[in-house]
Amino acid sequence: MKTIVTCCLLLISTAKLSAQSPCKEIVGYYPSWQWYDRAKLVNPQTIDYSKYSILNYAFLAPQPDGSISLFDSWADENLLLGQIDWNNGGYVPNSSLISNAHSNGVKVLPSIGGWTLSYHFPSIAADPVKRQTFAQACVALLQTYNFDGIDLDWEYPGFADHNGTPQDFQNFTLLLQDVRTAIDNYGATIGKPMLLTAAVGASETHMSNVNWADVAPLLDIINLMSYDYFGTWDATTNHNAPLFAPNQGDSDFNLAASIQLLVTTHNVPRSKITAGVAFYGRSAKTNGTPTLHTTSAGAADLITFQLDEGTPLYYNVLQSLSSFSQEWDDLAKVPYLTGINGLNTFVSYDNAVSIELKAQHIVEQDLRGAIIWEITGDYIETFPGSGVIAHTPLVNTINDVFCNYVPSSGGTSQLMEATLADVSFSPNPANESITVYLPAAKDARVSLYDSQGKCMLSSTLTAGNTIVSLSTLEPGIYQLIVIQEDGMSNAHKLIKLD
């Protein structure tokens, strides 16, 4: 038996990364409406651009005639053109999202459409005149705001609830071809290549309505929206964004399966796929004791998570942890919360542990990178309402993995098959230390994360018993995760006493 001094390797490595660019593509969505949130806490001056390679500005609205309009004219003006100079007229120099991003080597694309603004896409794509109008409107956006390309967020071709038709299968291709030609021609005139990207659905139902053989070559990046798999629309509680299939629900509704559908079934190049990670959660009320895979009342918790209409951003999840018991699904590799003291609420969300595992899977699958919906949920204040940003734990974790994680020689992830059932630790609850038993001969790492998703300590393990000191930890609930060098993992809840 041996005692080892612990230190948080994750925090050290992410600190080193703070001044560098991402090692893979990290596409962060910035919604215009979040500019108002928390007294404009996350704004063009406070965004940490070093954490992203591309920012997608969401959303702009396609109109019935094919033109494109702003969604929130006040926010859009301040964010895209800059702070208004009330004394001298015009805009304060270098105060826009785009100017700040460009000065930090980050590209910015307008994301056109989104869930509530996709109704006009089918009719635009079906009409050659409207397609040309739309394509030229995209060029006008590039000229006016100095964007670096276009992100098309049609949710979804062929989706009847958004006026979709079977003709969308071919018309989506035609629309992309017209936009591709128009923005490439414009880019040639200014000597700057333009990006064309698209957000795509994560289910086979949505994927099958896209002519991938023709669409994939037109796109530079394919943003896979691998979240919103389960929610209040389901009869039972389940995960918003599982990495692997949970015990119940459609076995294809998870990030790993969606990647395989795109790559294997539809032959989409891995080098173009960015997989989605969620910086938000979903709540569901239950009629009885809340737990995973229990009957849902079919409604979100609009009281506990009033600010986010029942779909809490990560920082709001953290602020409500005292009302919940923190749990972990080792099949799906994601955390969840269950209400305590009579609160019949189930919450699915992602924390630093699950984000780390997803980022590792993206590396193992040799994808282009990740997309984040959406970046503001990860900006954690020193304390709620302080107006001072302390850290961004989730995107820090992605950067750390993308720049430092080396998959095992076995290739693809072993997480799906392994749970490390033989790894154990005791005691729990604990005081000054725990003993972690690792039966395998392979090296591993044990890390403890606090309720804010921050890595508090990290130690290497070898076969046998390792004593891990907890003397530096405050009393509370922590997540303990063990990850072996071949990717096998397990996570547990640890209670630290006085």
N, C-alpha and C positions, 0 to 999 in steps of 0.2 A: 504494500500500500504506500502511496506517496502523496504528499501535499504539494500543490503548485500555486504559485502566485498568479492571480487573475488580472487581466486587463482587457478592455473592450477593443478588440482588433477592428471591429466594424467601424466604430467611431473614429479610430485613428485613420483608417484607410479612406473614409469619406471626407475627413478633414483635408487630407492630401489632395482629394479630387476637386475641392471647391474652386480651384482656379483653372481647371482644365475643361476641355470639351468632352461630351459624352463619347464613349468608346464604341457604341452602336447608336443607331437612330433612336432618339427619344422625341416623340411628337407629343407636345402638350397642348390640349385644348384650353383656350381661355374664353369663357363666355362673357359677353359684354355686360350682362346683368349682374355679374358678380363684382363688377367694379364698385357698385354702391355698397356692397356688404362690408360689415365691420368697419364703418366709417372710411371706406375706400382703402382698406388695409393693403390689398394686393393690387398694385397699380403699376404703370410702366416704370416708375422709379424704384419700386421695391421688389419686383420680380428678380429672382436669381437666375439670370440667363445662362449661367455656366452649366446648369442642370439639363438643358434641352438643346436639341439641334434644330428643331422646327417648332414654331408656335402656330396653331390653327386658331384663327379668330372666329368665334361662333356667335351668332349666325347671321348671314345675309339672306334676304327673302326673294326667291324667284317669283315673278309676277305672271299673270295669265298670258300676256303678250310676248313673254320671253325676256323682258327686261328684268333687272335686278335692283331691288331697293334696300336701303338700310333698314335694320330692325328697330333700333333705338337711336334716333338721330342725335340726341344729346350725348349719350355715351359714345356712340360711334365717332362723333366729331372730336371729342376730347381724347379718345384713345388712339384714333387712327391719324389725326392731323396734329394733335398736341393740345396742351393747355391754352385756353384762350387768353391772349394778352389784352386785358381790358384797358390798359393805359395807352399802349401804342398801336393797338389793332393787330390782327393776324394771330399768330400762335407763338408761344414761348419756344425758342429753338431747342431741339434735342429733348423734347418732352413727350413725344408720341411713343406708343408701343413699338412701332416699326423702326423709328430712328434709334431707340435704345437697343432693340434686338440686333439691328444691323451693326451697331458699334461693338457688339459682343459676338459677332460672327454667327448669329442665329437668323434663320429665314422665317418669314411670316407669310401665311397663306390665308385668304378668306375662305371660311367654310360656308358653303351655300346650301341651304336646305335645313336638315335636322328633322326631328320627329314631328314638330308642329308646322313645319314650313315646306313639306314635300308634296302637298296636294296638287300643285300645278306641273310637276315634272312630267307626268304621263302625256298631257296635252302638248307641252312644249316639245318633247322629244318626238312626238308623232307628226309634227308639222315642220317641213323644211325651212319655211320663212321664220318661224319662231326659234328654231334651232340656231339659225344664223344671227338672229337678234340676241339670243342668249350668249352665243360665242363672242359677239362684239361687245356685249355688256361686260363680259369677263375681261376683255382687253382694256376696256375703259377703267375697270377697277385697278388693273396693273398700272396704268398710266397715272391715275389720280393719286393713288396711295403708295406707290412703289412697292407693291406686293411682289413676292418671288414665285408666284404661281397660283394655282387654283385647287381647292379641295372641294370635291362634289360629294355632298352628303344626302343622297336620294334614299330615303327610307320608306319603301324599298321598291325596286322595279317589280312589277307584277303583284304588288300588295293591294288587294281590293279595297281595304279600309282607307287607303290614301289614293283612291281613284286609279289604281293600277289595273292593267289589262295584260293579256297574253302577248300583245304586240310589244310590250316593254322589253321583251327579251332581245329583239333586234334594235328597237329604237334607242335603248340605252347605249348601245354601241355607236349608233349614228350620232347621238348627242356628244359622246366623248370624242369621236373623230372630228367633229366640227370645232369643238373647243380646243383640242390638241393642235389642229391646223392653225387656228386663229392665234393662240398664244405663242406657238413656235414662230410664226411669221413676225409677230411683234417683237419677240425676244431677239430675233435675228437683226432687226433694225437698230437695236440698242446694244447688241453684242453681249446679251445675257440669256443663258438658257433658262427656260421656265419649267417649273414642276407642275405635273398634273397628277393629283392623288384622288382617291375616293374612299369613303367609309362604306364598308360592306357588312351585311348581316352575318351572324355567326351560326345560323341554323341551316340545315340542308334545304329547307323550304325556301329560304331567301336566296341561297347560293344557286339553286337550280334555275332561277329566273334570270341568270346572267350568262351571256355567251362568252365564257372565259377564254376560249381560244382566240377570240378577236379582241376582248376587253383587256386582258392582261398585258399584251404588248403596248397598248396605248397609255398605260399608267406607269408612273415612276414608283409609286408607293401604294400599297393596298392596305388600308387601315381596317383591321378585323375588329369589330365591336364585340369582343368576347366578354360581355357582361349582360345584365338584364335577362339571364337565363330563366330565373324563377322570381316570382313576386306575388303580390296580393291577388293577381288574376288566377293563381293556382289554388286548388282546394286544400293543400297542405303546405306547411312552412318548409322552405328550402333555401338554398344558397343563391345569392345574386350572381356570384362569379366564381364558381368552383374551378379549381385547377383540373381535378379529375372527377369522375362520376361519383356522386354521393350514393348512399345505399338505396335511395328511392328517387323516382323521377326519370325522365328520358336520359338514357345513358350517353346520348350524343350532346347533351346540354352541358358542356364544360369546355374550357380553353383547349385542353389537349386534343379532344375529339374534333373541335372546330378546325384546328390547325391541320389535322390529318385529312379532313374532308377537303380543304382547299388544296393541299399538296397532292394527295393521292387520288382522290376522286376527280378533281377538276384541273389537276396538273398546273397549278399556279406556282411559279418559281418562289422558293423560300427566300431568295434575295430581295423580293419585293414586299414581303409580308411583315407588317408590324402588328403585334398582338396587343389587344386591349387589356389594360389593368384599371381597376376601379378605385378611385380615391373617395368613394362614397359608399353608403350602405342602403339597405332597404328594410323597413320595419313592417311588421304584420301583427295585428291584434289577434288574440286567440280567445276562444270562449272559455277555455279551461287553463290549466297550468301550461305555461309556454315552454315549448321544447322543439327540437328539430324533428321534422316529419310528423307534426301533429296537425289537427284540423285548424285551418285558418278561418278567421271571421271575415276575410275578404276585404279588409280595410287596413290602411296604414295607421300608425299611432300619430295622430295630428296634434296631440297635446305635448307629449314628451319631446317630439321633434317638430314643433310648430314652425320654427324658422325655415325648415327645409321641406315643409309639407309632407312629412313622413318619410322623406328620402334623405337622411342626414349625411352631410359632408363629413369627412373623417374627423375634423376638429370638433364637430358637434357630437359625434359618437364619443370621443374622448371625454367631453365635458359631462356626459351622462352616465359614465361607467359605474358610478356609485349606486345607481338604481338597478344594476344588472349583475348576474353571475356570468363570468367569462368562461366560454367553452371552446373546444377545438374538435373539428371533425377530421380524423386522421385518414379517412378515405378520400375526401374531397380536398384536403390540405388547406382549409380555410377556417377562420374563427367564426364564432357567432355568440350572441348574447341572449340570455333569458331573464325576463323581469323577475324581481324579488319583491317581497313585502306586498304581495297582492297585485303587482303590475303585470297584467297579462299581455306582454309584448315580447315578440321574437324579433331579433335584429341580425341580419346577415351583413357582413362588412369585410374589409380587408385590413390587415395590420402589417407591420414591418416583417413579421415572420412569413406570412402568406405571400407578400409581395416579393420577398427574397426567393422563395421557391418558384414563383412564376417567372421571375427574371432568369433564374437558373435554367428553367425549362426552355425559355426563348433562346438562350445560348446553346443549349444541347440540341435544339432543333435547327440551329444555324439560320435563324430568321434575321431579317434586317434590323429589327428592334422592337420597340413598344410604343403604343399610344396611351395617353393618360386622359381619362375623363374624370374629373377635370382638375387642373393644377391648383386652384385656390383652396381646395379642401385640405391640402397638405401643409399649408402655411400656418404653423402653430405659434401662438403668441406666448410671451413669457408668462402671462396669466390672462384669463379671459377679459377682454376689454382694455388691455394695456396699450394696444396700438403699436407694440414692438414685436417684431417677428423673431422668434428664438431659433427655430430650425425647421427643416423640411424633411422629416424622417423617411417618408416613403420614396420620394424621388432620389434621396441620398442612397437608399438601399439599392435601387435599380442601377444607379451609376456605379456603386461599389461592385455589384455582381458583373455588370457589363465590362468593367475594366480589370477585374481581378479573378473571376471565376474561371477555372479550367476544368471542363468535363472529364470524367474518367475515360480511360482508353476503350471502355466498352461501348462508347458512343452514346446512344439515346438514354434518357433518364431511367433510373431504376426506381424512382419514387412510386410509380404506379403499382409495382408488385410488392414493395417492401414496407413494413411498418416497424421494423426493429422491435418486435415484441419482447425480445430477451434483454433489451436495455432497461435498466431499472435504476432508481435512486431512492434514497431514504436518509433521514426521516422526512415526512411531509404531513403537517407543518414542521418547519425547521427553525432553528435559532441561529447558531454561528456558522454552520457548515452543513453540506450534504455529501453523501458518498454516492458517486455515479459508477455503476457497474457496466462495463462494455465487454461482452463475451468474445466478439470478433477480434481478429488479429489486425484488422485495418485501423488506421488512425481515424479520429473523428474530432469534431468540435462541439462543445456545448456552449450555448449562449442563453442569457436571461434577458428578457425584455420587460420593461415596466408597462404600466397601463397607458402610457403616452406613446408606446411603440418605440421607445428608445432602448438601444442595447446598453445594458448596465454593466455586463461583464461577459467575457468570452475566454474559454480555455480549451486547450487541446487535450484530447483523451487518448490513451492507449489501452490495450486489452487489460482487463482486470479492474480493480477498484481505484478510483481517483477521488481524493477529497477536494471539494471545491468550497473555498471560503466564502461565506455570505456576510462577513463582518462589515463590509462597506455599504451594504444595502439597507435602506429604510424598511420598516415593517410594511407589509402589503402583499398584494397578489402579483405574481410574475408568470410569464410564460417561459418555460424551459424547453428549448429545442436542441436535439442532437442531430447532427448531419454528418454522415460518414463521407469519406473521400470518393466513394462511388455514387453518391447522391442519395443513398438511403436515409430516411429521416423519421423522426418521431417527435411529438410535442406533448407537453404536459403542463398542467397548472400547478404552480408551486406557491405555497403560502409561507411568507417569512414573518416570524413572530418577533416580539421585542427581544 
